[in-house]
Amino acid sequence: MKQPTPSQQLDEQLKPHRNAIDEIDATVLKLLNERAAHARAIGELKGTGAVYRPEREAAVLRRIQSLNHGPLPNESVARLFREVMSECLAVERPLTIAYLGPQGTFTQQAAIKHFGHAAHTQACMTIDDCFKRVETRQADYLVAPVENSTEGSVGRSLDLLAVSALQACGEVVVRVHHNLMGKTGRPFGSITKVYAHAQALAQCNDWLGRNLPNAERISVSSNAEAARLVAQSDDENIAAIAGVTAAEIYGLEISARCIEDEPSNTTRFLVMGHQETEPTGNDKTSLVISTPNRAGAVMGLLQPFTDLGISMTKFESRPSKSSLWEYLFFIDIEGHQKDAKVQEALRLLGERASFVKIIGAYPAAVL
């Protein structure tokens, strides 16, 4: 009797596992379609109401992570279920999300991370355009960068948050990896110019100083725009700093990966729309305030948070556009504006501040 070959023996050992996977796949497909049917039914019951509920999605993702026993890590589980929810939501109506373009920016990456690939991402030339697109209901939501762990806040985003009628309804945190790329992946010594967003240039300052000390650094509107400019140029001695997605979209070769100075480089984004969210038990509230320019005024504004035991996760000042040497203060606190303690703090704050605007209360980012 002919002995089975090693390959045949391996196939026999793999067969029960493959059969089990086939059965599981069939069951998963059946359940996904059942889930989509329930999502459609929910959409019909809502009628013209909001099809996207940030607090519901955050609760689902946190519940799924709490049930997860591996071997898939929680981050992977959240990503998979985000896509499931994205596709089910698209059965009701695909969402349109405005982001700072062109294609391949980290802001687009944040939009996809939060809303999934079934959402329609819509590139805008500026952050101002993103806000206008949603304010005029040409898009459902926007995703805007608000701060980076290395370089701090994004000033233009904060300026718009202070005046826009849109509500913050979610946040996204994206780990940022910068890469040097060009048309041919030429040696560093031949590069004469490096294009990137100003924040990316700053986040890679030490690396550029060590490796490209003589290259001119040119700031552009986004890293993806830098990649696009390099791809369209006839000059092979220029390079861009951008993410891997931008290299793929614009056909560039990566010369050096992960050139950011801080390995934990992370950017935080806010999701803005027309709706308020309900509390989830793990929320943040963002607000902007101002106070008369007198000694001890800022300390007095913050006292209600201290007295009520409310943790402040962000405190940033920006010059006021209306008065010389007066400032707006952007504050993020833990808790939802509808929580009793937060309501009391906001009441006391309103008695002391000359201006208070709640940017929004939203679920904390699910990592």
C-alpha positions as CSV (number, residue, x, y, z in Angstrom):
1,M,0.0,0.0,0.0
2,K,1.4,3.4,-1.0
3,Q,2.3,5.6,1.9
4,P,0.8,9.2,1.8
5,T,3.3,11.9,1.1
6,P,4.2,14.5,3.7
7,S,2.0,17.0,1.8
8,Q,-1.0,14.6,1.9
9,Q,-0.4,13.9,5.6
10,L,-0.5,17.7,6.3
11,D,-3.7,18.0,4.2
12,E,-5.4,15.3,6.3
13,Q,-4.3,17.1,9.5
14,L,-5.6,20.5,8.2
15,K,-8.9,19.1,6.9
16,P,-10.9,19.1,10.1
17,H,-9.7,22.7,10.9
18,R,-10.6,23.9,7.3
19,N,-14.0,22.2,7.5
20,A,-14.7,23.9,10.9
21,I,-13.7,27.3,9.4
22,D,-16.0,26.7,6.4
23,E,-18.9,26.0,8.8
24,I,-18.0,29.0,11.0
25,D,-17.8,31.3,7.9
26,A,-21.3,30.1,6.8
27,T,-22.7,30.8,10.3
28,V,-20.9,34.2,10.5
29,L,-22.4,35.2,7.1
30,K,-25.9,34.2,8.1
31,L,-25.6,36.2,11.3
32,L,-24.2,39.2,9.6
33,N,-27.1,39.3,7.2
34,E,-29.5,38.9,10.2
35,R,-27.8,41.8,11.9
36,A,-28.1,43.9,8.7
37,A,-31.8,43.1,8.6
38,H,-32.3,44.3,12.1
39,A,-30.3,47.5,11.3
40,R,-32.6,48.1,8.3
41,A,-35.6,47.6,10.6
42,I,-34.2,50.1,13.1
43,G,-33.7,52.6,10.3
44,E,-37.3,52.2,9.2
45,L,-38.5,52.8,12.7
46,K,-36.4,55.9,13.1
47,G,-37.9,57.4,9.9
48,T,-36.1,60.7,9.3
49,G,-34.2,60.6,12.6
50,A,-30.4,60.2,12.9
51,V,-29.2,56.9,11.6
52,Y,-25.9,57.1,13.4
53,R,-25.8,57.1,17.2
54,P,-22.2,57.6,18.4
55,E,-23.1,56.6,22.0
56,R,-24.7,53.3,20.8
57,E,-21.7,52.4,18.7
58,A,-19.3,53.2,21.5
59,A,-21.3,51.0,23.9
60,V,-21.4,48.1,21.4
61,L,-17.6,48.2,20.9
62,R,-16.9,48.4,24.6
63,R,-19.3,45.5,25.3
64,I,-17.6,43.4,22.6
65,Q,-14.2,44.1,24.0
66,S,-15.3,43.1,27.5
67,L,-16.5,39.8,26.0
68,N,-13.3,39.2,24.1
69,H,-11.1,36.3,25.4
70,G,-8.7,36.2,22.5
71,P,-6.6,35.2,20.7
72,L,-7.7,38.4,18.7
73,P,-6.5,41.5,20.6
74,N,-9.2,44.1,21.6
75,E,-8.0,46.6,19.0
76,S,-8.5,44.1,16.2
77,V,-11.9,43.1,17.6
78,A,-13.0,46.8,17.7
79,R,-11.8,47.3,14.1
80,L,-13.7,44.3,12.8
81,F,-16.9,45.2,14.5
82,R,-16.5,48.9,13.5
83,E,-16.6,47.6,9.9
84,V,-19.6,45.4,10.6
85,M,-21.5,48.3,12.0
86,S,-20.4,50.5,9.1
87,E,-21.7,48.0,6.5
88,C,-25.0,47.6,8.4
89,L,-25.4,51.3,8.7
90,A,-24.9,51.6,5.0
91,V,-27.9,49.3,4.5
92,E,-30.0,52.2,6.0
93,R,-28.0,55.0,4.4
94,P,-24.2,55.5,3.8
95,L,-22.8,58.4,5.7
96,T,-20.7,61.1,4.0
97,I,-17.7,62.3,6.1
98,A,-15.7,65.4,5.3
99,Y,-12.0,65.4,6.0
100,L,-8.9,67.4,5.3
101,G,-7.7,66.1,1.9
102,P,-6.4,65.1,-0.5
103,Q,-6.7,61.3,-0.4
104,G,-4.3,59.6,2.0
105,T,-4.1,62.0,4.9
106,F,-4.1,60.9,8.5
107,T,-7.5,62.7,8.8
108,Q,-9.0,60.3,6.2
109,Q,-7.4,57.4,8.1
110,A,-9.1,58.7,11.3
111,A,-12.5,59.0,9.4
112,I,-12.2,55.4,8.2
113,K,-11.2,54.2,11.6
114,H,-14.2,55.8,13.2
115,F,-16.9,55.3,10.5
116,G,-15.6,52.2,8.6
117,H,-15.0,51.8,4.9
118,A,-18.7,51.8,4.0
119,A,-18.9,55.5,4.7
120,H,-18.2,57.9,1.9
121,T,-15.2,60.0,2.8
122,Q,-15.2,63.4,1.1
123,A,-11.8,65.3,0.7
124,C,-11.8,69.0,1.4
125,M,-9.0,71.5,0.7
126,T,-9.0,73.1,4.2
127,I,-10.4,72.5,7.6
128,D,-12.7,75.5,7.0
129,D,-14.2,73.7,4.0
130,C,-14.9,70.6,6.1
131,F,-16.9,72.7,8.6
132,K,-18.8,74.5,5.8
133,R,-19.6,71.2,4.1
134,V,-21.3,69.9,7.2
135,E,-22.9,73.2,8.3
136,T,-24.6,73.3,4.9
137,R,-25.5,69.6,5.1
138,Q,-23.5,68.6,2.1
139,A,-21.9,66.1,4.4
140,D,-23.2,64.3,7.5
141,Y,-20.1,64.7,9.7
142,L,-16.5,65.9,9.6
143,V,-13.4,64.7,11.3
144,A,-10.9,67.4,12.3
145,P,-7.5,67.1,14.0
146,V,-7.4,69.0,17.3
147,E,-4.1,68.0,19.0
148,N,-0.9,66.0,18.6
149,S,1.0,64.4,21.4
150,T,4.2,65.9,20.2
151,E,3.3,69.3,18.7
152,G,0.2,70.2,20.7
153,S,-3.0,71.7,19.4
154,V,-4.1,72.4,15.8
155,G,-4.8,76.1,16.0
156,R,-7.2,76.5,13.1
157,S,-9.4,73.6,14.3
158,L,-9.7,75.3,17.8
159,D,-10.6,78.6,16.2
160,L,-13.4,77.0,14.2
161,L,-14.7,75.0,17.3
162,A,-15.1,78.3,19.1
163,V,-17.5,79.7,16.5
164,S,-19.2,76.8,14.7
165,A,-22.7,75.7,15.6
166,L,-21.8,72.1,15.0
167,Q,-21.6,69.7,18.0
168,A,-18.7,67.4,18.9
169,C,-20.1,63.9,19.0
170,G,-17.1,61.6,19.0
171,E,-13.3,61.5,19.2
172,V,-10.7,59.4,17.4
173,V,-7.1,58.7,18.4
174,V,-4.7,57.6,15.6
175,R,-1.1,56.5,16.0
176,V,0.9,58.5,13.5
177,H,3.9,57.0,11.6
178,H,5.7,59.3,9.2
179,N,7.7,58.0,6.3
180,L,10.1,59.7,3.9
181,M,9.1,58.9,0.3
182,G,10.0,59.9,-3.3
183,K,9.7,58.8,-6.9
184,T,12.7,56.5,-6.8
185,G,13.7,56.0,-3.2
186,R,16.9,57.9,-3.9
187,P,19.8,58.1,-1.3
188,F,19.3,60.8,1.4
189,G,22.3,62.8,0.1
190,S,20.6,63.6,-3.2
191,I,17.4,65.1,-1.6
192,T,17.3,68.9,-1.8
193,K,13.7,69.6,-0.6
194,V,11.3,67.9,1.8
195,Y,7.5,68.7,1.5
196,A,5.1,68.0,4.4
197,H,2.5,69.6,6.7
198,A,4.1,72.0,9.2
199,Q,3.3,69.7,12.1
200,A,4.9,66.7,10.4
201,L,8.0,68.7,9.7
202,A,8.1,69.6,13.4
203,Q,7.4,66.0,14.5
204,C,10.4,64.8,12.4
205,N,12.7,67.7,13.2
206,D,15.5,65.7,14.9
207,W,15.5,63.0,12.2
208,L,15.7,65.6,9.4
209,G,18.4,67.4,11.2
210,R,20.5,64.3,11.5
211,N,19.8,62.8,8.0
212,L,19.0,65.7,5.7
213,P,20.6,68.7,7.4
214,N,20.9,70.6,4.1
215,A,17.5,69.9,2.6
216,E,15.0,72.7,2.4
217,R,11.8,72.0,4.4
218,I,8.7,73.2,2.6
219,S,5.3,73.4,4.5
220,V,2.1,72.5,2.5
221,S,-1.5,72.0,3.5
222,S,-1.3,68.3,4.3
223,N,1.1,65.3,4.1
224,A,-1.0,63.7,1.3
225,E,-0.7,67.0,-0.6
226,A,3.1,66.8,-0.2
227,A,3.0,63.2,-1.6
228,R,0.8,64.4,-4.6
229,L,3.2,67.3,-5.4
230,V,6.2,65.0,-5.3
231,A,4.5,62.4,-7.5
232,Q,3.6,65.1,-10.1
233,S,7.0,66.8,-10.1
234,D,9.8,66.1,-12.7
235,D,12.4,66.7,-10.0
236,E,13.6,63.4,-8.6
237,N,15.6,65.1,-5.8
238,I,12.6,66.1,-3.8
239,A,10.8,64.0,-1.1
240,A,7.6,64.0,1.0
241,I,6.8,63.0,4.5
242,A,3.5,61.1,4.7
243,G,1.8,57.9,5.7
244,V,2.0,54.5,4.0
245,T,-1.5,55.0,2.4
246,A,-0.3,58.2,0.7
247,A,2.7,56.3,-0.8
248,E,0.4,53.7,-2.2
249,I,-2.1,56.2,-3.6
250,Y,0.5,58.4,-5.3
251,G,2.9,55.6,-6.4
252,L,5.9,56.7,-4.3
253,E,8.7,54.6,-2.9
254,I,9.5,54.8,0.8
255,S,13.1,55.6,1.6
256,A,12.8,55.6,5.4
257,R,10.0,54.4,7.7
258,C,8.8,55.7,11.0
259,I,11.0,58.8,11.1
260,E,8.9,60.6,13.7
261,D,11.0,61.7,16.7
262,E,8.6,60.4,19.3
263,P,7.7,56.7,19.0
264,S,4.4,57.3,20.7
265,N,3.4,60.1,18.3
266,T,-0.4,60.2,18.3
267,T,-3.0,62.6,16.9
268,R,-6.5,63.2,18.4
269,F,-9.4,64.1,16.2
270,L,-13.0,65.3,17.0
271,V,-16.1,64.2,15.1
272,M,-18.4,67.1,14.4
273,G,-22.1,67.0,13.4
274,H,-25.5,68.4,14.1
275,Q,-26.6,66.1,16.9
276,E,-26.1,65.8,20.7
277,T,-25.2,62.5,22.2
278,E,-26.5,60.8,25.3
279,P,-24.2,59.7,28.2
280,T,-22.5,56.3,28.1
281,G,-20.7,56.3,31.4
282,N,-17.3,56.9,29.7
283,D,-17.6,60.4,28.2
284,K,-15.8,63.7,27.7
285,T,-17.2,67.2,27.5
286,S,-15.3,69.9,25.5
287,L,-15.9,73.6,26.1
288,V,-14.5,77.0,25.3
289,I,-14.6,79.8,27.9
290,S,-13.3,83.3,28.4
291,T,-12.9,85.6,31.4
292,P,-12.1,89.2,32.0
293,N,-8.4,89.9,32.1
294,R,-7.9,90.3,35.9
295,A,-5.7,88.6,38.5
296,G,-6.9,85.2,39.7
297,A,-9.8,85.0,37.1
298,V,-8.6,81.8,35.5
299,M,-8.1,80.1,38.8
300,G,-11.6,81.0,39.8
301,L,-13.0,79.5,36.6
302,L,-11.3,76.2,37.3
303,Q,-12.3,76.0,40.9
304,P,-15.7,74.3,40.3
305,F,-14.0,71.3,38.6
306,T,-11.6,70.9,41.6
307,D,-14.4,71.2,44.2
308,L,-16.6,68.7,42.4
309,G,-13.8,66.2,41.7
310,I,-14.0,66.5,37.9
311,S,-10.8,65.6,36.1
312,M,-9.6,68.0,33.4
313,T,-7.8,66.3,30.5
314,K,-7.0,69.4,28.4
315,F,-6.5,73.1,29.0
316,E,-5.3,75.2,26.1
317,S,-5.4,79.0,25.6
318,R,-5.8,80.8,22.2
319,P,-5.8,84.5,21.5
320,S,-9.3,85.9,21.2
321,K,-10.1,87.3,17.8
322,S,-12.3,90.1,19.2
323,S,-10.1,91.8,21.8
324,L,-6.3,92.5,22.1
325,W,-4.6,90.5,24.9
326,E,-7.7,88.5,25.8
327,Y,-7.8,84.7,25.5
328,L,-10.1,81.9,24.9
329,F,-9.6,78.7,27.0
330,F,-10.3,75.3,25.5
331,I,-11.1,72.7,28.2
332,D,-11.8,69.0,28.1
333,I,-13.2,67.3,31.2
334,E,-14.2,63.7,32.0
335,G,-17.9,63.2,32.1
336,H,-21.0,64.1,30.1
337,Q,-22.6,67.5,30.2
338,K,-25.8,65.8,31.3
339,D,-24.1,64.2,34.4
340,A,-25.2,65.8,37.6
341,K,-21.7,66.8,38.7
342,V,-20.8,68.2,35.3
343,Q,-24.1,70.2,35.2
344,E,-23.4,71.8,38.6
345,A,-19.8,72.6,37.5
346,L,-21.1,74.2,34.3
347,R,-23.7,76.2,36.3
348,L,-21.0,77.6,38.5
349,L,-18.7,78.2,35.6
350,G,-21.5,80.2,33.9
351,E,-21.7,82.5,36.9
352,R,-18.0,83.3,36.7
353,A,-17.0,83.3,33.0
354,S,-17.8,86.1,30.5
355,F,-18.3,83.5,27.8
356,V,-19.1,79.7,27.9
357,K,-19.7,77.5,24.8
358,I,-20.1,73.8,25.1
359,I,-18.4,72.3,22.0
360,G,-20.0,68.9,22.7
361,A,-20.2,65.9,25.0
362,Y,-19.3,62.6,23.4
363,P,-18.1,59.0,24.1
364,A,-14.3,58.7,24.9
365,A,-12.4,57.1,22.0
366,V,-12.5,53.3,21.8
367,L,-8.9,52.3,21.1
